[in-house]
Amino acid sequence: MPNTCVLSSISDHHYIRYYSEHLVLLVWGRVHIQLPVEDLTILTHLIERWTPDAPNWFTPDGSYGVCLDSRGAIQLWMVDAGLRLQPDGFLLLSKLLCTAAGRLSQYSEVEGVESTRYQTHQVFEQMLRAPEVWN
């Protein structure tokens, strides 16, 4: 697969690109993060599990995490980079990640990525219908 393949895109400034056989590039505005493909699925599962009722999720080694900050925004931690997102931005990023992970699983030459149906968008759409969470 050529490294010019865009796995998922919201805009020219928000996308995930297939970077090499084992790496993807997450671009979210000014934040550019190179991730191993297996870490993309870890991050996607982490986001999929996140809800306002259980707002703090981290991988055992602490390299990835999602938590709600004191101002009602969502902090997404990825190795040495971090993003502070409003709920609508987090919803868009979750869709971007899940779409990319789903597409990545279709390529047999990429090892260690399971084919999984993600229902993340339903979780976050329900979350966004509860504005009291963000007050």
FIKOLSE-792481 format. One line per field, with one value per atom (N, C-alpha, C, O, CB): residue number from 1; x, y, z negated. Coordinates in Angstrom, 1 decimal, padded with zeros to 4 digits. Atoms other than C-alpha are relative to their C-alpha. Glycine has a CB too. Layout:
marvo <- c(NUM|...)
east <- c(X|...)
north <- c(Y|...)
up <- c(Z|...)
***
This chain:
marvo <- c(1|1|1|1|1|2|2|2|2|2|3|3|3|3|3|4|4|4|4|4|5|5|5|5|5|6|6|6|6|6|7|7|7|7|7|8|8|8|8|8|9|9|9|9|9|10|10|10|10|10|11|11|11|11|11|12|12|12|12|12|13|13|13|13|13|14|14|14|14|14|15|15|15|15|15|16|16|16|16|16|17|17|17|17|17|18|18|18|18|18|19|19|19|19|19|20|20|20|20|20|21|21|21|21|21|22|22|22|22|22|23|23|23|23|23|24|24|24|24|24|25|25|25|25|25|26|26|26|26|26|27|27|27|27|27|28|28|28|28|28|29|29|29|29|29|30|30|30|30|30|31|31|31|31|31|32|32|32|32|32|33|33|33|33|33|34|34|34|34|34|35|35|35|35|35|36|36|36|36|36|37|37|37|37|37|38|38|38|38|38|39|39|39|39|39|40|40|40|40|40|41|41|41|41|41|42|42|42|42|42|43|43|43|43|43|44|44|44|44|44|45|45|45|45|45|46|46|46|46|46|47|47|47|47|47|48|48|48|48|48|49|49|49|49|49|50|50|50|50|50|51|51|51|51|51|52|52|52|52|52|53|53|53|53|53|54|54|54|54|54|55|55|55|55|55|56|56|56|56|56|57|57|57|57|57|58|58|58|58|58|59|59|59|59|59|60|60|60|60|60|61|61|61|61|61|62|62|62|62|62|63|63|63|63|63|64|64|64|64|64|65|65|65|65|65|66|66|66|66|66|67|67|67|67|67|68|68|68|68|68|69|69|69|69|69|70|70|70|70|70|71|71|71|71|71|72|72|72|72|72|73|73|73|73|73|74|74|74|74|74|75|75|75|75|75|76|76|76|76|76|77|77|77|77|77|78|78|78|78|78|79|79|79|79|79|80|80|80|80|80|81|81|81|81|81|82|82|82|82|82|83|83|83|83|83|84|84|84|84|84|85|85|85|85|85|86|86|86|86|86|87|87|87|87|87|88|88|88|88|88|89|89|89|89|89|90|90|90|90|90|91|91|91|91|91|92|92|92|92|92|93|93|93|93|93|94|94|94|94|94|95|95|95|95|95|96|96|96|96|96|97|97|97|97|97|98|98|98|98|98|99|99|99|99|99|100|100|100|100|100|101|101|101|101|101|102|102|102|102|102|103|103|103|103|103|104|104|104|104|104|105|105|105|105|105|106|106|106|106|106|107|107|107|107|107|108|108|108|108|108|109|109|109|109|109|110|110|110|110|110|111|111|111|111|111|112|112|112|112|112|113|113|113|113|113|114|114|114|114|114|115|115|115|115|115|116|116|116|116|116|117|117|117|117|117|118|118|118|118|118|119|119|119|119|119|120|120|120|120|120|121|121|121|121|121|122|122|122|122|122|123|123|123|123|123|124|124|124|124|124|125|125|125|125|125|126|126|126|126|126|127|127|127|127|127|128|128|128|128|128|129|129|129|129|129|130|130|130|130|130|131|131|131|131|131|132|132|132|132|132|133|133|133|133|133|134|134|134|134|134|135|135|135|135|135)
east <- c(000.8|000.0|000.9|001.8|-001.0|-000.9|001.5|-000.2|-001.3|-000.3|000.1|002.2|-000.8|-000.9|001.4|000.9|000.0|-001.5|-002.3|000.1|001.3|-003.1|-000.6|000.0|-000.1|000.6|-005.4|-001.1|-002.0|-000.7|001.0|-007.3|-001.3|-002.3|000.7|001.2|-009.7|000.3|001.4|-000.4|-000.2|-010.2|-001.3|-002.4|000.4|001.1|-012.4|000.2|-000.8|-000.1|-000.3|-010.6|001.5|002.1|-000.3|-001.4|-007.2|000.9|002.1|000.2|-000.9|-006.0|-000.3|000.3|-000.3|000.3|-007.6|-000.2|-001.2|-001.4|000.0|-006.8|001.0|001.8|000.3|-001.0|-005.0|000.5|-000.3|-000.7|-000.6|-002.6|000.8|001.4|000.9|-000.8|-001.1|001.5|001.8|-000.4|-001.3|002.6|001.0|001.9|000.4|-000.9|004.5|-000.7|-001.9|001.4|000.6|003.9|-000.5|-001.5|001.0|000.4|003.7|-000.3|-000.5|001.2|000.3|003.0|-001.1|-001.3|001.3|001.0|000.2|000.3|001.0|-001.5|-000.3|000.3|-001.4|-002.2|000.7|001.2|-002.5|000.3|001.2|-000.4|-000.2|-002.8|-001.3|-002.4|000.3|001.2|-005.2|000.4|000.9|-000.5|-000.5|-004.6|001.5|002.1|-000.6|-001.5|-001.1|000.7|001.9|000.3|-000.6|-000.6|000.2|-000.8|-000.9|-000.3|001.1|000.6|001.6|001.0|-000.5|001.6|000.1|-000.8|-001.0|-000.3|003.2|-000.2|000.4|001.5|000.4|001.7|000.3|000.0|-001.5|000.0|002.4|-001.5|-002.4|000.7|001.4|-000.7|-000.7|-001.9|-000.1|000.7|-001.3|-000.4|-001.3|001.0|000.4|-001.3|-001.2|-002.0|001.2|001.2|-004.0|-001.2|-002.2|000.0|001.1|-006.2|-000.2|-001.3|000.1|000.1|-005.3|-000.7|-001.6|001.4|000.6|-006.2|-001.5|-002.3|000.7|001.4|-009.5|-000.8|-001.9|-000.1|000.7|-010.5|-000.1|-001.2|000.7|000.0|-009.6|-001.1|-001.9|001.3|001.0|-011.8|-001.4|-002.4|000.3|001.3|-014.6|-000.6|-001.8|000.2|000.5|-014.8|-000.3|-000.9|001.1|000.1|-014.7|-001.5|-002.1|000.9|001.3|-018.0|000.1|001.0|-001.1|000.0|-018.8|-000.1|000.4|-001.1|000.1|-019.7|001.3|001.5|-001.1|-001.4|-016.2|001.0|001.6|000.1|-000.7|-014.2|001.5|002.2|-000.3|-001.4|-010.7|000.4|000.2|000.6|-000.5|-009.2|001.5|001.8|-000.9|-001.4|-005.5|000.5|000.1|000.9|-000.7|-003.4|000.9|001.3|000.8|-000.8|-001.4|001.3|001.8|000.3|-001.3|001.9|-000.2|000.8|000.8|000.2|000.3|000.3|000.2|000.8|-000.4|001.2|-001.2|-001.1|000.8|001.2|-002.4|-001.1|-001.2|-000.5|001.0|-005.3|-001.1|-000.8|000.6|001.1|-008.6|-000.6|-000.9|-001.1|000.6|-009.9|-000.7|-000.4|001.1|000.8|-012.3|000.7|001.0|-001.5|-000.7|-010.6|-001.0|-002.2|000.9|000.8|-011.9|-000.9|-001.9|000.8|000.7|-013.2|-001.0|-001.7|000.9|001.0|-015.4|000.5|-000.3|-001.2|-000.5|-013.1|000.7|000.9|001.1|-000.6|-011.6|001.5|001.9|-000.8|-001.4|-007.9|000.3|-000.1|000.8|-000.4|-006.6|001.6|002.2|-000.5|-001.5|-003.0|000.5|-000.1|000.4|-000.5|-001.0|001.6|002.2|-000.4|-001.4|002.6|000.5|000.1|000.7|-000.6|004.4|-000.9|-000.5|001.4|000.8|001.6|-001.4|-001.8|-000.2|001.3|-001.8|-000.9|-000.4|000.2|001.0|-005.0|-001.0|-001.5|-000.6|001.1|-007.5|-001.2|-001.1|000.3|001.0|-010.8|-001.4|-001.7|-000.1|001.4|-014.3|-000.8|-000.3|-000.6|000.7|-017.0|-000.3|-000.2|-001.4|000.2|-017.8|001.3|001.2|-000.6|-001.3|-014.1|000.3|000.9|001.1|-000.3|-013.8|-000.8|-000.4|-000.2|000.9|-016.8|000.6|000.6|-001.4|-000.5|-015.2|001.3|001.5|000.4|-001.2|-011.8|-000.3|000.3|000.9|000.4|-013.5|-000.4|-000.1|-001.0|000.5|-015.2|001.2|001.3|-001.0|-001.2|-011.9|000.8|001.2|000.8|-000.8|-010.0|-000.7|-000.1|000.2|000.7|-012.7|-000.1|000.0|-001.4|000.0|-013.0|001.3|001.4|-000.5|-001.3|-009.3|000.4|000.9|001.1|-000.3|-009.0|-000.7|-000.2|-000.3|000.8|-011.8|000.6|000.6|-001.4|-000.6|-010.2|001.3|001.7|000.2|-001.3|-006.8|-000.1|000.7|000.8|000.2|-008.2|-000.3|-000.2|-001.1|000.3|-009.1|001.2|001.1|-000.9|-001.2|-005.5|000.7|001.3|000.9|-000.6|-004.1|001.5|002.0|-000.3|-001.5|-000.5|000.4|001.5|000.6|-000.3|-000.8|-000.4|-001.6|-000.8|000.2|-000.4|-000.5|-000.2|001.3|000.3|-001.9|-001.2|-001.5|001.1|001.2|-005.0|-001.3|-001.4|000.1|001.2|-008.3|-001.1|-001.2|-000.5|001.2|-011.4|-001.1|-001.6|-000.4|000.9|-013.8|-001.0|-000.7|000.6|001.0|-017.1|-000.1|-000.3|-001.4|000.0|-017.0|-001.3|-001.9|001.2|001.3|-020.1|000.3|-000.6|-001.0|-000.4|-018.2|-000.9|-001.3|001.4|000.8|-020.3|-001.3|-001.7|-000.3|001.2|-023.4|000.2|-000.6|-000.6|-000.3|-021.8|000.2|-000.3|001.3|-000.3|-020.6|-001.2|-001.3|001.2|001.2|-023.8|-000.9|-001.6|-000.8|000.8|-025.6|000.6|-000.1|-000.1|-000.7|-022.9|-000.3|-000.5|001.5|000.2|-023.4|-001.4|-001.7|000.4|001.3|-027.1|-000.3|-001.4|-001.0|000.1|-026.4|000.8|001.9|000.5|-000.8|-025.3|000.4|001.4|-000.7|-000.3|-025.3|001.4|002.0|-001.0|-001.3|-022.1|001.1|002.1|000.3|-001.1|-020.2|-000.2|000.6|-000.1|000.2|-021.5|000.9|000.9|-001.5)
north <- c(-001.2|000.0|001.2|001.3|000.0|-001.2|003.4|000.8|000.8|000.8|-000.8|005.8|001.2|002.1|000.4|-001.2|008.4|-000.4|000.5|000.4|000.4|006.4|000.7|000.5|-001.5|-000.6|008.4|-001.0|-001.3|001.4|001.0|006.0|000.6|000.0|-000.7|-000.7|008.5|001.5|001.9|-000.5|-001.4|012.2|000.8|000.4|000.4|-000.9|015.0|001.3|001.8|000.4|-001.2|017.9|-000.1|-001.1|001.3|-000.1|018.9|000.0|-000.3|001.2|-000.1|019.4|-001.0|-001.0|001.4|001.1|016.4|-001.3|-001.5|000.4|001.3|013.0|-001.0|-000.7|000.3|001.1|009.7|-000.6|-001.0|-001.1|000.5|008.6|-001.2|-001.4|001.1|001.2|005.2|000.5|001.0|-001.1|-000.6|006.2|-001.0|-000.6|000.5|001.1|002.9|-001.3|-001.4|000.1|001.3|-000.8|-000.2|-000.9|-001.1|000.2|-000.5|001.3|001.2|-000.7|-001.2|003.1|000.8|000.7|000.9|-000.9|005.6|001.4|001.5|-000.5|-001.4|009.4|000.6|000.7|000.8|-000.7|011.1|001.5|002.0|-000.5|-001.5|014.8|000.6|000.4|000.4|-000.7|016.8|001.5|001.9|-000.7|-001.3|020.4|000.1|-000.4|000.8|-000.2|021.4|-001.2|-001.3|001.2|001.1|018.1|-001.2|-001.6|-000.5|001.1|015.4|-001.1|-000.9|000.5|001.1|012.0|-001.2|-001.7|-000.3|001.2|009.0|-001.2|-001.3|-000.1|001.1|005.8|-001.4|-001.5|000.1|001.4|002.0|-000.4|000.1|-001.0|000.4|000.4|-000.6|-000.5|-000.9|000.7|-001.7|001.1|000.8|-001.0|-001.0|001.5|000.8|001.3|001.0|-000.6|002.9|-000.7|-000.2|000.1|000.8|000.0|000.1|000.2|-001.4|-000.2|000.4|001.3|001.4|000.0|-001.3|004.1|000.0|000.6|001.1|000.1|003.3|-000.7|-000.2|-000.6|000.7|000.8|000.8|000.8|-001.4|-000.9|003.2|001.1|001.3|000.7|-001.0|005.9|-000.6|000.0|000.8|000.7|003.4|-000.3|-000.2|-001.3|000.4|002.5|001.2|001.1|-000.8|-001.2|006.1|000.5|000.6|001.1|-000.7|007.6|001.0|000.9|-001.1|-000.9|010.5|-000.6|-000.1|001.0|000.7|008.0|-000.6|-000.8|-001.1|000.6|006.5|000.8|000.3|-001.5|-000.9|009.5|-000.2|000.6|001.4|000.1|008.3|-001.5|-002.4|000.3|001.3|005.5|000.1|001.0|-000.6|000.0|004.8|-001.4|-002.4|000.7|001.3|002.0|-000.3|000.6|000.0|000.3|000.1|000.7|001.0|-001.5|-000.7|001.8|001.5|002.2|-000.5|-001.4|005.2|000.8|002.0|000.6|-000.7|006.0|000.5|001.5|-000.9|-000.5|006.5|000.1|-000.7|-001.0|-000.2|007.9|001.0|001.8|000.5|-000.9|009.7|000.4|-000.5|-000.6|-000.4|011.8|001.4|002.1|000.2|-001.3|014.7|001.0|000.7|-000.3|-000.9|017.8|000.9|000.8|000.9|-000.7|020.3|001.1|001.6|000.8|-000.9|022.6|-000.6|000.0|000.9|000.7|020.0|-000.4|-000.9|000.8|000.5|019.3|-001.4|-001.8|001.1|001.4|015.9|000.1|000.6|-000.9|000.1|015.3|-001.4|-002.4|000.2|001.2|012.7|000.0|000.8|-000.1|000.1|011.5|-001.1|-002.2|-000.3|000.9|009.8|000.1|000.9|000.2|000.0|008.9|001.4|001.8|-000.4|-001.3|012.3|001.2|002.3|000.2|-001.1|014.3|000.0|-001.1|-000.1|-000.1|015.5|000.9|001.8|000.4|-000.9|017.0|000.3|-000.5|-000.7|-000.4|019.0|000.3|001.3|001.3|000.0|018.6|000.4|-000.1|-001.3|-000.2|020.0|-001.2|-002.0|001.3|001.2|017.3|-000.2|-001.4|000.1|000.2|017.9|-000.4|-001.2|001.3|000.4|017.7|-001.4|-002.1|001.0|001.4|014.5|-001.0|-002.0|-000.1|000.8|013.1|-000.2|-001.3|000.5|000.1|013.9|-000.9|-001.7|001.4|000.8|012.4|-001.5|-002.3|000.5|001.4|009.2|-000.6|-001.8|-000.1|000.5|008.8|-000.2|-001.2|000.9|000.0|009.5|-001.3|-002.0|001.2|001.1|006.9|-001.3|-002.3|000.1|001.3|004.2|-000.3|-001.5|000.1|000.2|004.7|-000.5|-001.4|001.2|000.4|004.5|-001.4|-002.2|001.0|001.3|001.4|-001.1|-002.2|-000.1|000.9|-000.3|-000.2|-001.4|000.5|000.1|000.4|-000.7|-001.5|001.4|000.6|-000.6|-001.5|-002.3|000.5|001.4|-004.0|-000.8|-002.0|-000.2|000.7|-004.7|-000.4|-001.2|001.0|000.2|-004.8|-001.2|-001.1|001.2|001.2|-008.3|000.1|-000.7|-001.2|-000.1|-007.2|000.7|000.7|000.7|-000.7|-005.2|-001.0|-001.4|001.3|001.0|-007.6|000.6|001.7|-000.8|-000.3|-007.5|001.0|001.5|000.7|-000.9|-005.4|-000.9|-001.4|001.1|000.8|-007.2|000.7|001.9|-000.5|-000.6|-006.7|000.1|-000.9|-000.9|-000.2|-005.2|001.1|002.1|000.5|-001.0|-003.3|000.9|000.5|-000.7|-001.0|-000.1|000.7|001.1|001.0|-000.7|001.4|001.3|001.9|-000.9|-001.2|004.4|001.2|001.9|000.4|-001.2|007.0|000.1|001.2|000.1|000.0|005.9|000.4|001.1|-001.4|-000.4|006.2|001.5|002.1|-000.7|-001.4|009.7|000.9|002.0|000.4|-000.8|010.9|000.0|001.1|-000.6|000.0|009.8|000.9|001.7|-001.4|-000.9|011.6|001.5|002.2|-000.3|-001.4|014.8|000.5|001.7|000.2|-000.4|014.8|000.2|000.5|-001.1|-000.3|015.2|001.2|001.1|-001.3|-001.2|018.8|000.3|001.0|001.2|-000.3|018.8|-000.5|-000.1|-000.6|000.5|016.8|001.0|001.0|-001.2|-001.0|019.8|001.3|002.2|000.2|-001.3|022.5|000.1|001.1|000.1)
up <- c(000.0|000.0|000.0|-000.8|-001.2|-000.1|000.9|-001.3|-001.9|001.2|001.2|-001.9|000.2|-000.7|-000.5|-000.2|-000.3|-000.3|-000.1|001.5|000.2|-001.2|-001.3|-002.4|-000.1|001.1|-003.5|-000.5|000.2|000.3|000.6|-005.8|-000.4|-000.3|-001.2|000.5|-007.2|000.0|-000.3|-001.4|-000.1|-006.8|-000.3|000.0|001.4|000.3|-008.2|000.9|001.4|-001.5|-000.7|-006.5|000.4|000.2|-000.8|-000.4|-005.0|-001.3|-001.2|000.8|001.2|-008.6|-001.1|-002.1|-000.6|000.9|-010.3|000.7|001.4|-000.8|-000.8|-008.9|-000.6|-001.4|001.4|000.3|-009.4|001.3|002.2|-000.9|-001.3|-006.7|-000.3|-001.3|000.6|000.0|-006.1|000.3|001.4|001.0|-000.1|-006.7|000.5|001.3|-001.4|-000.5|-006.1|-000.4|-000.8|-000.6|000.2|-006.5|-001.5|-001.7|000.3|001.4|-010.3|-000.7|-002.0|-000.7|000.7|-011.0|000.7|001.9|000.0|-000.5|-010.6|-000.5|-001.6|-000.4|000.4|-010.9|-000.3|000.6|001.1|000.5|-012.9|000.1|-000.6|-001.4|000.0|-012.0|-000.5|000.1|001.5|000.5|-014.1|-000.2|-001.3|-001.4|000.0|-013.3|000.0|000.9|-001.2|000.1|-014.4|-000.7|-000.7|-000.8|000.7|-016.3|001.1|001.7|-001.1|-000.9|-014.1|-000.9|-001.5|001.1|000.9|-015.8|000.9|001.6|-001.1|-000.7|-014.2|-001.0|-002.1|000.5|000.8|-015.6|000.6|001.8|-000.4|-000.5|-015.2|000.2|-000.5|-000.9|-000.3|-013.7|-001.2|-001.4|001.2|001.2|-016.8|-001.1|-001.8|-000.6|001.0|-018.9|000.5|-000.4|-000.2|-000.5|-016.6|-000.5|-000.9|001.5|000.5|-017.6|-001.5|-002.1|000.4|001.4|-021.3|-000.3|-001.2|-000.6|000.2|-021.1|000.3|-000.4|000.8|-000.4|-019.3|-001.0|-001.4|001.3|001.1|-021.9|-001.3|-001.9|-000.3|001.2|-024.7|000.2|-000.8|-000.2|-000.2|-023.2|000.1|-000.4|001.4|000.0|-022.5|-001.3|-001.5|000.8|001.3|-026.1|-000.9|-001.9|-000.7|000.8|-027.4|000.0|001.0|000.5|000.2|-028.8|-001.1|-001.9|-000.3|001.1|-031.1|-001.3|-002.3|000.2|001.3|-033.8|-000.4|-001.6|000.2|000.4|-033.7|000.8|001.8|000.4|-000.9|-032.5|000.1|000.8|-000.5|000.0|-033.2|000.4|-000.3|-001.4|-000.5|-031.1|000.5|001.3|001.2|-000.4|-030.7|000.3|-000.3|-001.0|-000.3|-029.2|-001.2|-001.9|001.3|001.2|-031.9|-000.1|-001.1|000.0|000.0|-030.8|000.0|-000.1|001.2|000.0|-030.8|001.2|001.2|-001.1|-001.3|-027.2|000.7|001.5|000.9|-000.6|-026.2|-001.0|-002.0|001.2|001.0|-028.1|000.5|001.4|-001.3|-000.2|-028.0|-001.3|-002.2|001.0|001.2|-030.8|000.2|001.1|-001.1|000.0|-031.5|-000.9|-002.1|-000.5|000.9|-032.8|-000.7|-000.6|000.9|000.9|-035.3|000.7|000.2|-001.0|-000.7|-032.6|001.0|001.8|000.9|-000.8|-030.9|001.4|002.2|000.1|-001.3|-028.0|-000.2|-001.3|000.6|000.0|-027.1|000.3|001.4|001.0|-000.2|-027.4|000.6|000.0|-001.3|-000.7|-025.0|000.0|000.5|001.4|000.1|-025.8|001.0|000.9|-001.4|-001.0|-023.1|-000.1|000.5|001.4|000.2|-024.2|-000.5|-001.6|001.3|000.4|-024.3|000.4|000.2|000.5|-000.5|-022.7|-000.7|-001.3|001.5|000.7|-024.1|000.8|001.5|-001.4|-000.7|-022.7|-001.1|-001.8|001.2|000.8|-024.6|000.9|001.7|-001.0|-001.0|-022.8|-000.7|-001.8|000.7|000.4|-023.2|000.4|001.3|000.6|-000.3|-023.0|001.5|001.9|-000.7|-001.4|-019.4|000.8|001.7|000.7|-000.6|-018.4|-000.4|000.4|-000.5|000.4|-020.4|000.7|001.1|-001.6|-000.8|-018.6|001.4|001.9|000.1|-001.3|-015.3|000.0|000.9|000.6|000.1|-016.4|-000.2|000.4|-001.1|000.2|-017.6|001.3|001.6|-001.1|-001.2|-014.3|001.0|001.7|000.7|-000.8|-012.5|-000.3|000.6|-000.1|000.4|-014.5|000.3|000.8|-001.5|-000.3|-014.2|001.4|001.8|-000.6|-001.4|-010.5|000.5|001.3|000.8|-000.4|-010.1|-000.4|000.3|-000.5|000.5|-012.3|000.8|001.0|-001.5|-000.8|-010.4|001.4|001.8|000.1|-001.3|-007.1|000.0|000.8|000.7|000.1|-008.3|-000.1|000.4|-001.2|000.2|-009.3|001.3|001.3|-001.0|-001.3|-005.7|000.8|001.7|000.8|-000.8|-004.6|-000.6|-001.8|000.0|000.5|-005.1|-000.3|-001.1|000.9|000.2|-004.8|-001.3|-001.7|001.2|001.2|-008.0|-001.1|-001.3|-000.2|001.0|-010.9|-001.3|-001.6|-000.2|001.4|-014.4|-000.1|-001.1|-000.6|000.1|-013.5|000.3|001.4|001.1|-000.2|-014.0|000.7|000.6|-001.4|-000.7|-011.9|-001.1|-001.5|001.2|001.1|-014.4|000.5|001.2|-001.3|-000.2|-014.0|-001.1|-002.3|000.3|001.1|-016.0|000.0|001.0|000.2|000.3|-017.5|-000.7|-001.4|-000.7|000.8|-019.0|000.2|-000.7|000.3|-000.3|-017.2|-000.8|-001.2|001.5|000.7|-019.0|-001.5|-002.1|000.0|001.4|-022.4|-000.2|-001.1|-000.5|000.2|-021.8|000.4|-000.1|000.9|-000.3|-020.2|-001.2|-001.5|001.2|001.3|-023.4|-001.0|-001.7|-000.5|000.9|-025.4|000.3|-000.7|000.1|-000.4|-023.5|-000.2|-000.3|001.4|000.3|-024.2|-001.5|-001.9|000.5|001.4|-027.9|-000.4|-000.9|-000.8|000.2|-028.2|-001.4|-001.7|000.6|001.4|-032.0|-000.3|-001.3|-000.9|000.3|-031.8|000.2|-000.4|001.0|-000.3|-030.4|-000.7|-000.5|001.5|000.7|-032.7|-001.2|-002.0|-000.5)
***
